[in-house]
Amino acid sequence: MSLPAYLNYQDSGTTWLGKVPVHWTVRRLGYFFDERREKVSDRDYQPLSVTKSGIVPQLETAAKTDDGDNRKLVRVGDFVINSRSDRKGSAGASALDGSVSLINTVLCPTSEIDIGFAHHLLRSVPFQEEYYRYGKGIVADLWSTNYSEMRNITLAVPGVLEQRAIASFLDRETGKTDALIAEQEKLLTLLAEKRRETISHAVTRGLNPDVPMKDSGVVWLGKVPSHWEIGAVKRFFVSCDGRRVPLSAEERGRRLGEYPYYGASGVIDHVDDFIFDEDLVLVSEDGANLLNRSTPIAFIARGKYWVNNHAHILQPSDDNLVFWSERIEAINLEPFVTGSAQPKLTIEALMNLVISVPPTKEERAAISDFIVSETVKLDALKAKTEHAVELLKERRKALIAAAVTGKIDVRNAVSQELAA
């Protein structure tokens, strides 16, 4: 979509806005909003969560406090923003009456600003960056912006009718984009399921559909090829958990860039950008498999590498490295995780887990090759889809930023849509 710029511009006097349409009003935020500071109890007003998706009923995962009587009132049509820099983007216009924690700032719009327009403007990336730039704090990467600073941010705002036109345009266009993103994310879910099914079938049934099957005697494992070996993990692997290298106080917090780091979210290749703050890290030898014990995740790891102390390392008895790592992805390990406060998979539970393994290196290699071949294709499609999602999200952000700062004129687009 190609949209024109306005005909005439003026200097807004502030860097984050740059030049804005000449007929837009340039005033401080405090001219368009009043702060709502009324304290209420969550017994009287439902608790709300301020998220990156907007204002919603309090999430189950939200941190609960005993200070439910000390919250801020929110009315329908208010704008709420989390003042902490580590919650950047958590803001939105509220469609609900309720209460929020004191860390949030609640704004009541005046008659000079439409809440639909404000929702897009104050959630736009340029405004969010400017907002947190006004913050104060003693921690380098964590600070808060109070209303006393926020009210001084310069805004450029058109008349109310034009604001509503811009909000209507953005609601429609972002709705289309969100629908496309949802379709791509649905595809990602299907690809992930296909990947799991491919791996699971290969490592529990093998590659020959006509092979005779036998009952493994294990509920989760079910039937396996009749010639496969069945036994505990300790029959096929040796625990290498003893290879723990304690970090000195001087080393903790220092960047350790010699080897890659394996964490719960995957591999961090460029460790120079990663600061370790764990009490312990591990260095594994070549050929070992890594398993995160808090949220069971397996990795194929070659060479030496760093990991934190939430990991188990297993040394395979022979060259079934890839086979075992891919097999872990197909196993639901949650039933073997113990503990409520800090759930984890103990090394004892892991070593006693019953598995089935093809008896020959040749069959293991064939299964591993098949899994690698199939997952490479699926992972390529996943990467392409993820890239498409990121492009859509970036275009969405750019469109909003351009519309609410007056870099594009959407009025004709709105008129044409209404006439259609």
C-alpha positions in Angstrom: 0.0 0.0 0.0 1.4 3.4 -1.1 0.1 6.4 0.8 0.9 10.0 0.2 2.5 12.5 2.6 0.7 15.6 3.8 1.3 18.7 1.6 2.8 21.0 4.3 4.8 20.3 7.4 6.2 22.1 10.4 9.1 21.4 12.8 7.7 19.7 15.9 10.7 20.9 17.9 11.4 17.4 19.1 13.6 14.7 17.7 11.3 11.7 18.1 8.5 13.4 16.0 10.6 15.4 13.5 8.4 17.3 11.1 4.6 17.0 11.5 1.7 18.2 9.4 1.3 22.0 9.7 -2.3 21.8 10.9 -1.6 19.3 13.7 -1.5 20.7 17.3 1.9 20.4 19.0 1.5 20.3 22.8 2.8 18.5 25.8 1.2 15.2 26.7 -0.2 16.8 29.9 -2.5 19.0 27.7 -4.2 15.9 26.3 -4.4 13.7 29.4 -5.0 13.9 33.1 -3.5 11.4 35.5 -6.0 9.1 37.3 -4.6 8.5 40.8 -7.5 7.2 42.7 -6.6 4.2 45.0 -9.0 1.3 45.1 -9.1 -2.3 46.3 -9.2 -5.3 44.0 -12.2 -6.6 46.0 -14.2 -3.7 44.6 -12.6 -3.4 41.1 -11.5 -6.5 39.2 -7.7 -6.8 38.9 -6.4 -6.1 35.4 -3.1 -7.0 33.7 -1.2 -4.5 31.5 0.3 -6.6 28.6 1.8 -6.0 25.2 -1.5 -7.1 23.8 -3.3 -4.4 25.8 -5.4 -4.3 29.0 -6.9 -7.7 30.0 -8.4 -9.4 33.1 -5.6 -10.3 35.4 -3.6 -13.2 34.0 -3.1 -16.4 36.0 0.6 -16.0 35.6 0.6 -12.4 37.0 2.6 -11.9 40.2 0.1 -11.7 43.1 0.7 -9.5 46.2 -1.0 -9.1 49.6 -1.5 -5.4 48.9 -4.8 -5.7 47.0 -6.2 -2.6 48.7 -3.5 -0.4 47.3 -4.2 -0.3 43.5 -5.0 2.3 40.9 -8.5 2.7 39.5 -9.0 2.2 35.8 -12.2 3.3 33.9 -13.3 2.3 30.4 -11.6 4.6 27.9 -8.5 5.2 30.1 -5.1 4.5 28.7 -2.7 2.5 31.0 1.0 2.1 30.6 3.5 0.1 32.6 6.2 2.6 33.8 9.1 0.1 34.0 11.5 -0.1 31.1 11.6 -3.9 31.2 7.9 -4.0 30.4 8.3 -1.8 27.3 5.2 -2.1 25.0 2.9 -3.1 27.9 0.1 -0.5 27.4 -3.3 0.1 25.9 -6.7 1.7 26.0 -8.9 -0.2 28.5 -12.3 -1.6 27.6 -12.8 -2.6 31.2 -13.3 -0.9 34.6 -10.9 -2.4 37.1 -7.7 -1.9 39.0 -4.0 -2.1 38.2 -0.8 -2.2 40.3 0.9 1.0 41.3 3.7 0.5 38.8 1.3 1.5 36.1 0.3 5.0 35.0 -3.4 5.6 34.3 -4.3 8.4 31.8 -7.7 9.9 31.4 -8.0 11.5 28.0 -9.4 15.1 27.7 -11.9 16.1 25.0 -8.9 17.0 22.8 -7.9 13.4 22.1 -9.7 10.3 20.8 -8.9 7.2 22.8 -8.7 5.1 19.7 -6.1 7.4 18.2 -4.3 7.5 21.6 -4.2 3.7 21.8 -2.2 3.6 18.6 -0.1 6.7 19.2 1.1 5.8 22.8 1.7 2.1 21.8 3.8 3.1 18.8 7.5 2.2 18.8 8.7 5.9 18.5 6.5 7.0 21.4 7.6 4.0 23.6 11.2 4.8 23.0 10.7 8.4 23.9 8.6 7.5 27.0 11.2 5.3 28.5 13.9 7.8 27.6 12.3 10.1 30.3 12.7 7.4 32.9 14.9 7.5 36.0 16.6 4.7 37.9 19.8 3.5 39.4 20.1 0.2 37.4 21.6 0.6 33.9 18.9 -1.5 32.2 15.9 -0.9 34.5 14.2 2.4 35.2 10.7 3.8 35.6 9.0 6.8 34.0 6.7 8.8 36.3 3.8 10.9 35.1 5.7 14.0 36.3 8.2 13.3 33.5 5.7 11.7 31.0 3.5 14.8 31.0 6.3 16.8 29.4 6.6 14.6 26.3 5.8 16.5 23.2 2.9 15.1 21.1 1.6 16.2 17.7 -2.2 15.6 17.3 -4.7 16.4 14.5 -8.3 17.4 15.1 -10.6 14.8 16.7 -12.3 13.8 13.4 -9.0 13.2 11.8 -7.8 11.3 14.8 -10.8 9.0 14.4 -10.1 8.5 10.7 -6.5 7.5 11.5 -7.6 5.2 14.2 -10.2 3.6 11.9 -7.6 3.1 9.2 -5.1 1.5 11.6 -7.8 -0.7 13.2 -8.7 -2.1 9.7 -5.1 -2.5 8.4 -3.7 -3.9 11.5 -6.6 -6.3 11.7 -5.7 -7.6 8.2 -2.1 -7.9 9.2 -2.9 -9.7 12.4 -5.0 -12.2 10.5 -2.1 -12.9 8.2 0.2 -13.3 11.2 -2.3 -15.7 12.8 -2.3 -17.8 9.7 1.5 -18.0 9.6 1.6 -18.8 13.3 -0.9 -21.6 12.8 1.4 -23.0 10.1 4.3 -22.9 12.6 2.2 -24.9 15.0 1.4 -27.5 12.3 5.1 -27.7 11.3 6.1 -28.2 14.9 3.6 -31.0 15.3 4.7 -32.5 12.0 8.3 -32.4 13.2 7.4 -34.2 16.5 5.3 -36.8 14.7 8.1 -37.5 12.2 10.7 -38.0 14.9 8.4 -39.9 17.2 7.4 -42.4 14.5 11.0 -42.9 13.4 12.4 -43.5 16.9 9.5 -45.7 18.1 8.6 -47.7 15.0 11.7 -47.5 12.8 11.7 -47.0 9.1 10.3 -50.4 8.0 6.5 -50.3 8.1 6.4 -54.2 7.7 8.7 -55.0 10.7 7.1 -57.3 13.4 6.3 -55.5 16.6 6.4 -56.5 20.3 5.0 -55.0 23.5 7.7 -53.1 25.3 6.0 -53.5 28.7 6.2 -49.8 29.2 3.0 -47.7 29.0 4.5 -44.6 27.5 6.6 -46.6 25.0 3.9 -49.0 23.7 4.9 -51.4 20.9 8.3 -51.4 19.4 10.1 -53.3 16.6 10.5 -56.9 17.9 14.3 -56.9 17.3 15.0 -53.7 19.2 16.7 -53.8 22.6 14.7 -52.5 25.7 16.5 -51.3 28.8 17.1 -48.4 31.1 19.0 -45.3 29.9 22.0 -46.3 32.1 22.4 -49.4 30.0 23.2 -47.3 26.9 24.6 -44.1 28.5 27.0 -42.9 31.2 26.3 -39.8 33.3 28.8 -37.1 32.9 27.2 -34.8 35.5 30.5 -34.8 37.5 32.1 -32.5 34.9 31.1 -29.3 36.7 33.5 -26.4 36.7 32.7 -23.9 39.5 33.1 -20.2 38.5 35.0 -18.0 40.8 33.4 -14.7 42.0 35.7 -12.9 39.6 34.5 -15.1 36.7 30.8 -14.7 37.4 29.4 -11.9 35.4 32.3 -12.0 33.0 31.8 -12.8 29.3 33.1 -16.3 28.5 33.5 -16.4 24.7 35.8 -19.3 24.1 33.0 -21.9 23.7 29.4 -21.8 22.8 26.7 -21.8 25.5 23.8 -24.2 25.5 20.7 -23.0 27.4 17.0 -23.8 27.7 16.2 -21.7 24.7 18.9 -23.3 22.5 22.4 -22.4 21.5 24.0 -19.0 21.9 26.9 -19.1 19.5 28.2 -15.6 20.2 28.9 -15.9 23.9 30.8 -12.6 23.9 27.3 -11.0 24.2 26.1 -13.2 27.0 26.9 -12.5 30.7 27.0 -15.6 33.0 25.6 -15.1 36.5 25.2 -18.8 37.4 26.9 -20.3 40.4 28.1 -23.2 38.3 28.6 -23.9 34.6 29.6 -27.1 32.9 32.1 -28.0 30.2 31.3 -31.2 28.3 33.6 -33.4 26.4 33.1 -34.2 22.7 30.2 -36.5 21.8 28.0 -36.0 24.8 24.3 -35.2 24.8 22.9 -32.4 26.9 19.5 -32.5 28.6 18.0 -29.6 30.5 16.6 -31.0 33.8 14.1 -28.2 34.6 12.3 -28.1 31.3 13.4 -31.3 29.5 15.0 -30.2 26.3 17.7 -32.1 24.4 20.5 -30.8 22.3 23.0 -32.3 19.9 26.3 -31.0 21.1 29.7 -31.5 19.6 32.9 -30.2 21.0 33.3 -28.4 24.3 30.6 -25.9 25.5 29.3 -24.1 28.5 26.0 -24.9 30.1 24.4 -23.9 33.4 23.8 -26.2 36.4 20.3 -27.1 35.3 21.6 -29.7 32.9 22.4 -33.4 32.7 25.1 -34.6 30.4 25.1 -38.2 29.0 27.9 -39.9 27.2 26.6 -42.5 24.7 28.1 -45.9 24.6 28.7 -45.6 20.9 27.9 -43.3 18.0 24.1 -43.0 18.6 24.5 -39.3 19.4 22.0 -37.9 16.9 19.6 -40.8 17.4 19.3 -40.3 21.2 19.1 -36.5 21.0 16.2 -36.7 18.5 14.6 -39.4 20.6 14.4 -37.1 23.6 12.3 -34.6 21.6 9.7 -37.4 21.1 9.5 -38.4 24.8 7.2 -36.7 27.2 9.4 -36.4 30.2 6.9 -34.5 32.4 5.7 -37.6 34.3 9.3 -38.1 35.4 9.8 -34.6 36.7 9.5 -34.3 40.5 9.1 -31.4 42.9 6.5 -28.6 43.1 8.5 -25.4 44.0 11.4 -26.2 41.6 10.4 -29.1 39.4 13.3 -31.0 37.9 14.3 -34.3 36.3 16.8 -35.9 38.6 19.7 -37.8 37.2 18.4 -41.0 38.9 15.0 -40.7 37.2 16.7 -40.1 33.9 19.1 -43.0 34.1 16.3 -45.4 35.1 14.0 -44.3 32.3 13.3 -47.3 30.1 13.9 -46.8 26.3 14.1 -49.0 23.2 17.1 -48.8 20.9 17.9 -50.5 17.5 20.6 -53.1 18.1 22.9 -52.1 15.2 24.8 -49.0 14.4 23.6 -49.3 10.8 19.9 -49.1 11.7 20.5 -46.2 14.2 22.5 -44.4 11.5 19.7 -44.9 9.0 17.1 -43.5 11.4 19.3 -40.6 12.3 19.9 -39.8 8.6 16.2 -40.0 7.9 15.4 -37.7 10.8 18.0 -35.2 9.8 16.8 -35.2 6.2 13.2 -34.7 7.1 13.7 -32.1 9.9 16.1 -30.1 7.7 13.2 -29.6 5.2 10.7 -28.8 8.0 13.1 -26.4 9.7 13.8 -24.6 6.5 10.0 -24.0 6.0 9.8 -23.0 9.7 12.6 -20.4 9.2 10.9 -19.1 6.1 7.6 -18.8 7.9 9.1 -17.1 10.9 10.8 -14.6 8.6 7.4 -13.8 7.1 5.9 -13.3 10.5 8.7 -10.9 11.5 8.3 -8.9 8.2 4.6 -8.6 8.9 5.2 -7.4 12.4 7.8 -4.9 11.3 5.5 -3.6 8.6 2.7 -3.3 11.1 4.9 -1.2 13.5 6.1 1.0 10.6 2.6 1.7 9.4 1.3 2.6 12.8 4.3 4.9 13.5 4.0 6.6 10.1 0.2 7.2 10.5 0.3 8.5 14.1 3.2 10.9 13.5 1.8 12.3 10.3 4.4 10.9 7.9 1.5 9.5 5.7 -1.9 10.9 5.0 -4.6 8.2 5.3 -7.7 10.4 5.0 -8.3 9.5 1.3 -7.9 5.8 2.0 -10.5 6.1 4.8 -12.9 8.0 2.5 -12.6 5.5 -0.3 -13.2 2.6 2.2 -16.4 4.3 3.4 -17.6 5.0 -0.2 -17.0 1.4 -1.2 
